[in-house]
Amino acid sequence: MNIRRIPIALRLFLTVLFTTLVITTVSLGVLHLNMQRNFTRYVADVEMQKLDYVIENLAAVYSVYNDWGNAIQAQILQMEGVAAPDDYDRLSRWWLRRQYDIALQQRYFQDQTLANVAPSLMDTESDRAKIDEEELRILAANLPSQFQPFEGLRFPLSSNQNLFRTDRKNSNTQATQPESGKKQFIQMPDRLGLSSRLSLYDAQRRFVVGESSEEQVSYRPIVVNEQIVGYLGLKPVLDQDDALSINFFSNQKRYLFLVYGLSILTSLIAALLLATYFKKPIQRLLNGTRALTQGNYQYQVKVNRNDELGDLSNELNALAVILDQHETSRRQWVADTSHELKTPLAVLQAQIEAMQDGIRKPTPEHFASMLAQVTSLKKLTQDLAALAQADAQQLQIYTSSVNPWDVVQQELINFHPKFEQAQLTVTAEGEDADIQLDLDRFKQIIANLLSNSIRYTESGGQVHIHTEQTEKEWSLYVDDSPFGLTDEQLARIGERFYRVDDSRTRATGGTGLGLALSCKITQALGGSLSFDHSPLGGLRCKLTFPKQMKS
């Protein structure tokens, strides 16, 4: 079953677009929902700011009676006489409406007094600031009686018996005119309909009188002597189902849909640009990997970015260089191996053919020469096999506690005849140590280092061997005198089949594998082998192993 392949650029595009859609949808939905829930509360809070005079009037009433029930009942009795039980609820709501009208009228007459009367008595702003409430009352008293502000209830209550008497015979008729000399009550227009939505609550926010509501109500505290004695509540005027709310929320929805559309369009463009931005370098990296799989190790990916894709392209280019180097090394390895095998085989073939043709006689000397070529071939194949095992990490290692300086001294004794034959002076000084090593492999390393010194040191030269050690490491130095090496030659020491002087090495029987094999064995034993210029003028080989830690 073939599964449809979705490119990564398309996945990135869809992911960014879908994420933006979800975030935008949820955000605008929550915004619209909160707006519907909190808008009416906000409008009511704004309207509450217009009820300061009502709150002041209610605070004055409470300061007289010290109880809302007593205040309402006493004032209803004062205005209506003995109220019937079934009329009490209506009269109590009417009482709260009257408090609103009284407060609004007082505010109106105070504003008119300041606008029409007070300016004629004040010359400067400082004079206006000095007018207090008592002076305003005195100024208002000079107005015509029909425009006198209604000051609310006066105490004792007996002085207000006929102030708000209504004609019970005809409840639809307006209130009777007050007696001569009484202040006329002028009902102020309530354009916002605030009075019909007012409610009164006690200090514990228990409903007292007014318009009760199951909906959320806005509250303003009523304070007397710096203590909250009650709350004035205002029922929200807007409903989500009325025409005004529907019209308002319809407009808001249009704006939200416009924002939603612009957000989707912006996210679409951003997702497309982002997908394109990532698609191009990914495609270049893909082309680079395809080139490497086809054997083109010189291919370089050009991605100029300062992010993970740029790092990946740099690593891919570095991998291409390494693979090219390995391929070059492999080809050189094959060529050098065939060349090394071809030389002794050609010599053996020539000697055997000469004997067959009767040109050379089968003497012991000729057989010894042929044996030398066979020995060279055997050593070469053994070194090649050891290197192959080391590359495959299959080199067999058997470690034990070894004193490396004893091994070095024993190898110096074994190489003594060769040093004398090469006319080299050898000096050695070192210290004992306890190291976990493979004894045979370590001997092989020391033999390769000593053989290299004999092969590349001029006759009459010298070889100096010494050790250094710390608490954690033991190091062996093998220094020899010229032939010296250049920096380029020194950098290639340890490569397979590399010879500083090819003709000289062949004359001494070197294959160019000894130091390379020594490096591999040292790494397998957990140590390191490095090369540098020797103070004696030749080559310095530094062999380092970690010491066995005492528990």
C-alpha positions as CSV (number, residue, x, y, z in Angstrom):
1,M,0.0,0.0,0.0
2,N,1.5,3.3,-1.1
3,I,1.2,6.1,1.4
4,R,1.1,9.6,-0.1
5,R,4.2,11.5,0.6
6,I,3.8,14.9,2.2
7,P,6.8,17.3,1.7
8,I,8.2,18.9,4.8
9,A,7.6,22.4,3.3
10,L,3.9,21.6,3.0
11,R,3.8,20.2,6.5
12,L,5.4,23.3,7.8
13,F,3.0,25.5,5.9
14,L,0.0,23.6,7.1
15,T,1.3,23.5,10.7
16,V,1.9,27.3,10.9
17,L,-1.4,28.0,9.2
18,F,-3.5,25.7,11.3
19,T,-1.8,26.9,14.5
20,T,-2.5,30.5,13.6
21,L,-6.1,29.6,12.8
22,V,-6.7,27.9,16.1
23,I,-5.1,30.7,18.1
24,T,-6.9,33.4,16.2
25,T,-10.3,31.6,16.4
26,V,-10.0,30.9,20.2
27,S,-8.7,34.4,21.0
28,L,-11.4,36.2,19.0
29,G,-14.1,33.8,20.4
30,V,-13.0,34.4,24.0
31,L,-12.9,38.2,23.3
32,H,-16.4,38.2,21.8
33,L,-17.8,36.1,24.7
34,N,-16.2,38.3,27.4
35,M,-17.5,41.4,25.6
36,Q,-21.0,40.0,25.6
37,R,-20.7,39.1,29.3
38,N,-19.0,42.2,30.6
39,F,-20.3,44.9,28.3
40,T,-23.6,45.4,30.2
41,R,-21.7,45.4,33.4
42,Y,-19.3,48.1,32.0
43,V,-22.3,50.3,30.9
44,A,-23.9,49.9,34.3
45,D,-20.6,50.9,36.0
46,V,-20.4,54.0,33.9
47,E,-24.0,54.9,34.7
48,M,-23.2,54.4,38.4
49,Q,-20.9,57.4,38.2
50,K,-24.0,59.6,37.7
51,L,-25.6,58.6,41.0
52,D,-23.4,60.4,43.4
53,Y,-26.2,62.8,44.5
54,V,-28.5,59.8,45.1
55,I,-25.9,58.1,47.3
56,E,-25.4,61.3,49.3
57,N,-29.2,61.7,49.8
58,L,-29.5,58.0,50.9
59,A,-26.6,58.5,53.3
60,A,-28.3,61.5,54.8
61,V,-31.5,59.5,55.3
62,Y,-29.7,56.6,56.9
63,S,-27.8,59.0,59.3
64,V,-31.2,60.0,60.7
65,Y,-32.8,56.5,61.2
66,N,-29.7,54.3,61.3
67,D,-31.8,51.5,59.7
68,W,-33.1,51.2,56.2
69,G,-36.4,49.5,57.2
70,N,-37.2,52.2,59.7
71,A,-36.4,54.9,57.2
72,I,-38.6,53.5,54.5
73,Q,-41.5,52.7,56.8
74,A,-41.4,56.1,58.6
75,Q,-41.3,58.1,55.4
76,I,-44.0,56.1,53.7
77,L,-46.2,56.6,56.7
78,Q,-45.3,60.3,56.7
79,M,-46.3,60.6,53.0
80,E,-49.3,58.2,52.7
81,G,-50.5,57.6,56.2
82,V,-51.2,54.0,57.1
83,A,-50.2,51.9,54.1
84,A,-52.0,48.7,53.2
85,P,-49.8,45.6,53.3
86,D,-50.4,45.0,49.6
87,D,-49.4,48.5,48.7
88,Y,-46.2,48.4,50.8
89,D,-44.0,46.9,48.0
90,R,-45.3,49.4,45.5
91,L,-44.8,52.3,47.9
92,S,-41.3,51.1,48.8
93,R,-40.2,51.2,45.1
94,W,-41.9,54.5,44.8
95,W,-39.9,55.7,47.8
96,L,-36.6,54.8,46.1
97,R,-37.8,56.6,43.0
98,R,-38.6,59.7,45.1
99,Q,-35.1,59.6,46.5
100,Y,-33.7,59.6,43.0
101,D,-36.0,62.6,41.9
102,I,-35.1,64.6,45.0
103,A,-31.3,64.1,44.5
104,L,-31.6,64.9,40.8
105,Q,-33.7,68.1,41.5
106,Q,-31.2,69.3,44.1
107,R,-28.4,68.8,41.6
108,Y,-30.3,70.7,39.0
109,F,-31.1,73.7,41.1
110,Q,-27.5,73.9,42.4
111,D,-26.2,73.9,38.8
112,Q,-28.8,76.6,37.9
113,T,-27.9,78.7,40.9
114,L,-24.2,78.6,40.1
115,A,-24.9,79.4,36.4
116,N,-27.5,82.2,36.8
117,V,-27.1,83.7,40.3
118,A,-23.7,83.1,41.7
119,P,-21.6,84.5,38.7
120,S,-23.1,88.0,39.3
121,L,-21.8,87.8,42.9
122,M,-18.3,86.5,42.0
123,D,-15.6,88.4,40.2
124,T,-12.8,85.9,40.2
125,E,-12.2,82.1,40.2
126,S,-11.0,82.4,43.8
127,D,-14.3,83.9,44.8
128,R,-16.2,81.1,43.1
129,A,-14.2,78.5,45.1
130,K,-15.2,80.1,48.3
131,I,-18.9,79.5,47.8
132,D,-20.0,76.6,50.0
133,E,-23.2,74.6,50.2
134,E,-24.8,76.8,52.8
135,E,-24.3,79.9,50.6
136,L,-25.9,78.0,47.7
137,R,-29.0,77.3,49.8
138,I,-29.2,80.9,50.8
139,L,-28.9,81.9,47.1
140,A,-31.5,79.3,46.1
141,A,-34.0,80.6,48.7
142,N,-34.2,83.9,46.8
143,L,-35.5,82.2,43.7
144,P,-39.3,82.3,43.0
145,S,-41.2,79.8,45.0
146,Q,-42.3,77.6,42.0
147,F,-38.6,76.9,41.3
148,Q,-37.5,76.2,44.9
149,P,-35.6,72.9,45.1
150,F,-37.4,70.1,47.0
151,E,-35.1,69.5,50.0
152,G,-36.4,66.1,51.0
153,L,-38.0,65.2,54.3
154,R,-37.8,67.5,57.2
155,F,-37.7,66.4,60.8
156,P,-39.6,66.0,63.0
157,L,-41.9,64.0,60.7
158,S,-45.0,66.0,61.8
159,S,-43.9,68.9,59.7
160,N,-44.3,66.9,56.5
161,Q,-47.7,65.4,56.9
162,N,-49.3,66.9,53.7
163,L,-46.2,67.2,51.6
164,F,-46.8,64.2,49.3
165,R,-50.5,63.4,49.9
166,T,-52.2,62.0,46.8
167,D,-55.8,61.8,45.8
168,R,-56.8,58.2,46.6
169,K,-60.1,58.6,44.7
170,N,-58.3,59.0,41.4
171,S,-54.9,57.4,41.4
172,N,-54.2,58.5,37.8
173,T,-54.4,62.2,38.7
174,Q,-51.3,64.1,39.5
175,A,-50.3,65.0,43.0
176,T,-52.3,67.9,44.6
177,Q,-50.7,71.3,44.7
178,P,-49.0,72.0,48.0
179,E,-50.5,74.5,50.4
180,S,-49.6,78.1,50.1
181,G,-46.0,78.8,51.0
182,K,-44.9,75.2,50.5
183,K,-42.1,74.4,48.1
184,Q,-43.2,73.0,44.8
185,F,-41.8,69.6,43.8
186,I,-40.8,69.5,40.2
187,Q,-40.2,66.0,38.8
188,M,-37.1,65.9,36.7
189,P,-37.0,63.9,33.4
190,D,-35.2,60.5,33.7
191,R,-34.0,60.1,30.1
192,L,-31.7,57.2,31.0
193,G,-34.3,55.4,33.0
194,L,-32.0,55.0,36.0
195,S,-34.7,55.3,38.7
196,S,-36.6,52.3,37.4
197,R,-33.5,50.1,37.7
198,L,-32.3,51.1,41.1
199,S,-32.2,48.8,44.1
200,L,-31.1,49.2,47.7
201,Y,-29.0,46.6,49.7
202,D,-27.8,46.6,53.3
203,A,-24.2,46.4,54.4
204,Q,-24.2,42.6,53.8
205,R,-25.6,43.1,50.3
206,R,-29.0,41.7,51.2
207,F,-31.8,43.1,49.1
208,V,-33.9,45.8,50.8
209,V,-36.0,47.6,48.3
210,G,-36.1,48.5,44.6
211,E,-35.9,46.4,41.4
212,S,-34.5,42.9,42.3
213,S,-32.6,41.1,39.6
214,E,-31.1,37.7,39.1
215,E,-28.5,39.2,36.8
216,Q,-25.2,40.7,37.8
217,V,-25.8,44.1,39.4
218,S,-23.4,47.1,39.7
219,Y,-22.9,48.3,43.2
220,R,-21.8,51.6,44.8
221,P,-21.3,51.8,48.6
222,I,-23.2,54.2,50.8
223,V,-20.9,55.5,53.5
224,V,-21.9,57.2,56.8
225,N,-19.2,58.2,59.2
226,E,-16.6,56.4,57.2
227,Q,-18.5,53.1,57.5
228,I,-20.4,51.3,54.7
229,V,-24.1,51.1,55.7
230,G,-25.5,49.8,52.4
231,Y,-25.1,49.6,48.7
232,L,-27.0,51.2,45.8
233,G,-27.5,48.7,43.0
234,L,-28.2,49.4,39.3
235,K,-29.7,46.7,37.1
236,P,-28.0,46.6,33.6
237,V,-30.2,48.1,31.0
238,L,-28.8,46.2,28.0
239,D,-29.9,42.6,27.2
240,Q,-28.3,40.4,24.6
241,D,-31.7,39.9,23.0
242,D,-32.8,43.5,22.7
243,A,-32.5,45.6,19.6
244,L,-29.7,47.9,20.9
245,S,-27.5,45.0,22.0
246,I,-28.1,43.1,18.9
247,N,-27.1,46.1,16.8
248,F,-24.0,46.7,18.9
249,F,-22.8,43.1,18.9
250,S,-23.5,42.8,15.2
251,N,-21.2,45.7,14.6
252,Q,-18.6,44.2,16.8
253,K,-18.9,40.8,15.0
254,R,-18.3,42.6,11.7
255,Y,-15.1,44.1,13.1
256,L,-14.1,40.8,14.6
257,F,-14.6,38.9,11.3
258,L,-12.6,41.6,9.6
259,V,-9.8,41.1,12.1
260,Y,-10.2,37.4,11.7
261,G,-9.9,37.6,7.9
262,L,-6.9,39.8,8.0
263,S,-5.2,37.5,10.5
264,I,-5.9,34.5,8.3
265,L,-4.5,36.3,5.3
266,T,-1.4,37.4,7.2
267,S,-0.8,33.9,8.6
268,L,-1.3,32.5,5.1
269,I,1.4,34.7,3.7
270,A,3.7,34.2,6.7
271,A,3.3,30.4,6.5
272,L,4.0,30.5,2.8
273,L,7.1,32.6,3.2
274,L,8.3,30.5,6.1
275,A,7.9,27.3,4.2
276,T,9.7,28.7,1.2
277,Y,12.5,30.0,3.5
278,F,13.1,26.4,4.8
279,K,12.4,24.5,1.6
280,K,15.3,26.0,-0.4
281,P,18.2,25.0,2.0
282,I,16.6,21.6,2.7
283,Q,16.5,20.9,-1.1
284,R,20.1,21.9,-1.4
285,L,21.1,19.6,1.5
286,L,19.1,16.8,-0.2
287,N,21.0,17.4,-3.4
288,G,24.2,17.3,-1.5
289,T,23.4,13.9,0.2
290,R,22.4,12.5,-3.2
291,A,25.7,13.6,-4.7
292,L,27.6,11.9,-1.8
293,T,25.7,8.6,-2.2
294,Q,26.7,8.7,-5.9
295,G,30.4,9.0,-5.0
296,N,30.8,12.7,-5.8
297,Y,32.8,13.5,-2.6
298,Q,33.9,16.9,-3.9
299,Y,30.4,18.3,-3.9
300,Q,29.9,21.3,-1.6
301,V,26.5,22.5,-0.3
302,K,26.1,26.3,-0.4
303,V,23.8,27.3,2.5
304,N,24.6,30.7,4.0
305,R,22.5,30.6,7.2
306,N,23.3,31.1,10.8
307,D,21.1,28.4,12.2
308,E,20.8,24.6,12.5
309,L,20.5,24.2,8.7
310,G,23.6,26.2,8.3
311,D,25.4,24.0,10.8
312,L,24.1,20.9,9.0
313,S,25.4,22.2,5.7
314,N,28.8,22.8,7.2
315,E,28.9,19.3,8.7
316,L,27.8,17.8,5.4
317,N,30.6,19.7,3.6
318,A,33.1,18.5,6.2
319,L,31.8,15.0,5.8
320,A,32.3,15.3,2.0
321,V,35.9,16.4,2.6
322,I,36.5,13.4,4.9
323,L,35.0,11.0,2.5
324,D,37.1,12.4,-0.3
325,Q,40.2,12.0,1.8
326,H,39.2,8.5,2.7
327,E,38.6,7.6,-0.9
328,T,41.9,9.1,-1.9
329,S,43.6,7.2,1.0
330,R,41.8,4.0,-0.1
331,R,43.0,4.3,-3.7
332,Q,46.5,5.1,-2.4
333,W,46.3,2.1,-0.1
334,V,45.4,-0.2,-2.9
335,A,48.1,1.2,-5.1
336,D,50.8,1.1,-2.4
337,T,49.8,-2.4,-1.3
338,S,50.0,-3.7,-4.8
339,H,53.3,-2.0,-5.3
340,E,54.7,-3.4,-2.1
341,L,53.6,-6.9,-3.0
342,K,54.7,-6.5,-6.6
343,T,58.4,-5.7,-5.8
344,P,59.4,-8.9,-3.8
345,L,57.2,-11.0,-6.1
346,A,59.0,-9.7,-9.1
347,V,62.3,-10.4,-7.5
348,L,61.3,-13.9,-6.6
349,Q,59.9,-14.5,-10.1
350,A,63.2,-13.3,-11.7
351,Q,65.3,-15.5,-9.5
352,I,63.2,-18.6,-10.1
353,E,63.1,-18.0,-13.9
354,A,66.9,-17.5,-13.9
355,M,67.3,-20.9,-12.2
356,Q,64.9,-22.5,-14.6
357,D,66.9,-21.1,-17.6
358,G,70.2,-22.2,-16.0
359,I,71.4,-18.7,-15.7
360,R,71.6,-18.9,-11.9
361,K,72.5,-22.0,-10.0
362,P,70.5,-23.2,-7.0
363,T,73.2,-22.3,-4.5
364,P,72.6,-21.6,-0.8
365,E,73.3,-17.9,-1.4
366,H,70.5,-17.7,-4.0
367,F,68.1,-19.5,-1.7
368,A,68.9,-17.2,1.1
369,S,68.1,-14.2,-1.1
370,M,64.8,-15.7,-2.1
371,L,64.0,-16.4,1.6
372,A,64.7,-12.8,2.4
373,Q,62.0,-11.8,-0.1
374,V,59.6,-14.3,1.3
375,T,60.2,-13.0,4.8
376,S,59.6,-9.4,3.6
377,L,56.3,-10.5,2.0
378,K,55.3,-12.3,5.2
379,K,56.0,-9.2,7.4
380,L,54.1,-7.0,4.9
381,T,51.0,-9.3,4.9
382,Q,51.1,-9.5,8.7
383,D,51.2,-5.7,9.1
384,L,48.4,-5.3,6.6
385,A,46.3,-7.9,8.5
386,A,47.0,-6.1,11.8
387,L,46.0,-2.7,10.4
388,A,42.8,-4.1,8.9
389,Q,41.9,-5.6,12.3
390,A,42.7,-2.3,14.0
391,D,40.5,-0.4,11.6
392,A,37.7,-2.8,12.2
393,Q,38.3,-2.6,16.0
394,Q,38.9,-6.3,16.0
395,L,42.5,-6.2,17.2
396,Q,42.9,-8.8,19.9
397,I,44.3,-7.2,23.2
398,Y,45.2,-9.1,26.3
399,T,46.2,-6.7,29.1
400,S,48.1,-7.4,32.3
401,S,50.1,-5.4,34.8
402,V,53.4,-4.5,33.1
403,N,56.5,-2.5,34.0
404,P,57.1,-0.8,30.6
405,W,60.6,0.3,31.4
406,D,61.7,-3.3,31.8
407,V,60.3,-4.0,28.3
408,V,62.1,-1.1,26.8
409,Q,65.4,-2.2,28.4
410,Q,64.9,-5.7,27.1
411,E,64.3,-4.5,23.6
412,L,67.4,-2.3,23.7
413,I,69.4,-5.4,24.5
414,N,67.8,-7.2,21.5
415,F,68.5,-4.3,19.1
416,H,72.1,-3.8,20.4
417,P,73.7,-5.6,17.4
418,K,71.7,-3.5,15.0
419,F,72.7,-0.3,16.7
420,E,76.4,-1.3,16.5
421,Q,76.0,-2.3,12.8
422,A,74.5,1.2,12.1
423,Q,77.2,2.8,14.3
424,L,74.7,4.6,16.5
425,T,75.3,5.7,20.1
426,V,72.3,4.8,22.4
427,T,71.7,6.4,25.8
428,A,68.7,5.3,28.0
429,E,67.4,6.5,31.4
430,G,64.0,5.9,32.8
431,E,61.7,5.0,35.7
432,D,59.6,2.0,36.5
433,A,55.8,2.2,36.4
434,D,52.8,-0.1,36.8
435,I,50.6,0.0,33.6
436,Q,47.9,-2.2,32.2
437,L,49.3,-3.3,28.8
438,D,49.3,-6.1,26.3
439,L,52.9,-7.2,26.6
440,D,53.4,-8.5,23.0
441,R,51.7,-5.5,21.5
442,F,53.8,-3.1,23.6
443,K,56.9,-4.9,22.5
444,Q,55.8,-4.5,18.9
445,I,55.4,-0.7,19.4
446,I,58.9,-0.4,20.9
447,A,60.5,-2.5,18.2
448,N,58.9,-0.3,15.5
449,L,60.1,2.9,17.1
450,L,63.7,1.5,17.5
451,S,63.7,0.2,13.9
452,N,62.6,3.6,12.7
453,S,65.4,5.3,14.5
454,I,68.0,2.9,13.1
455,R,66.6,3.3,9.6
456,Y,66.5,7.2,9.5
457,T,69.5,8.1,11.6
458,E,72.8,8.7,9.8
459,S,75.8,6.6,10.6
460,G,77.6,7.9,13.7
461,G,74.5,9.5,15.1
462,Q,72.9,9.0,18.4
463,V,69.6,7.8,19.9
464,H,68.4,9.1,23.3
465,I,65.6,7.3,25.2
466,H,64.2,8.6,28.5
467,T,60.9,8.6,30.4
468,E,58.7,11.2,32.2
469,Q,55.8,10.5,34.5
470,T,53.1,12.2,36.5
471,E,50.6,10.9,39.0
472,K,48.3,9.9,36.0
473,E,50.6,9.2,33.0
474,W,53.8,7.6,32.0
475,S,55.6,8.8,28.8
476,L,58.5,7.4,26.8
477,Y,60.6,9.7,24.5
478,V,62.7,8.3,21.7
479,D,64.9,11.1,20.1
480,D,67.3,10.6,17.3
481,S,69.7,12.8,15.3
482,P,69.5,13.7,11.6
483,F,68.2,12.9,9.1
484,G,65.9,15.8,10.1
485,L,62.3,16.3,8.9
486,T,60.4,19.3,7.5
487,D,57.0,20.3,9.0
488,E,55.2,18.9,5.9
489,Q,57.0,15.5,6.4
490,L,56.4,15.5,10.1
491,A,52.6,16.1,9.5
492,R,52.5,12.9,7.4
493,I,54.4,10.6,9.8
494,G,52.1,7.8,10.8
495,E,50.4,7.5,7.4
496,R,50.3,4.1,5.8
497,F,53.1,3.4,3.3
498,Y,54.6,6.9,3.9
499,R,58.4,7.0,3.7
500,V,60.5,10.1,4.2
501,D,63.2,8.6,2.0
502,D,61.8,5.9,-0.2
503,S,65.1,4.6,-1.6
504,R,66.7,4.5,1.8
505,T,63.8,2.7,3.3
506,R,63.7,0.1,0.7
507,A,67.4,-0.5,1.1
508,T,66.8,-1.1,4.8
509,G,63.7,-3.3,4.3
510,G,61.0,-0.8,5.5
511,T,57.4,-1.1,4.3
512,G,56.1,2.3,5.6
513,L,53.6,0.5,7.8
514,G,55.5,0.3,11.1
515,L,54.6,3.7,12.6
516,A,51.0,3.6,11.2
517,L,50.5,0.2,12.9
518,S,52.2,1.5,16.1
519,C,49.6,4.4,16.3
520,K,46.7,2.0,15.9
521,I,48.0,-0.4,18.6
522,T,48.7,2.5,20.9
523,Q,45.1,3.8,20.5
524,A,43.8,0.2,21.2
525,L,45.8,0.1,24.4
526,G,44.3,3.4,25.6
527,G,47.5,5.5,24.9
528,S,48.7,8.0,22.4
529,L,51.7,8.3,20.0
530,S,52.8,11.7,18.7
531,F,55.7,13.0,16.6
532,D,57.7,16.2,16.9
533,H,61.1,17.6,16.0
534,S,63.8,16.2,18.3
535,P,66.3,18.4,20.2
536,L,69.0,16.2,18.6
537,G,67.9,17.3,15.2
538,G,66.0,14.3,14.0
539,L,62.6,12.8,15.0
540,R,61.0,12.7,18.5
541,C,58.5,10.0,19.2
542,K,56.4,10.4,22.4
543,L,54.6,7.4,23.7
544,T,52.1,8.0,26.5
545,F,50.0,5.6,28.6
546,P,47.7,6.2,31.6
547,K,49.0,4.8,34.9
548,Q,47.1,2.2,36.8
549,M,45.2,4.1,39.6
550,K,45.5,2.7,43.1
551,S,42.3,2.0,44.9
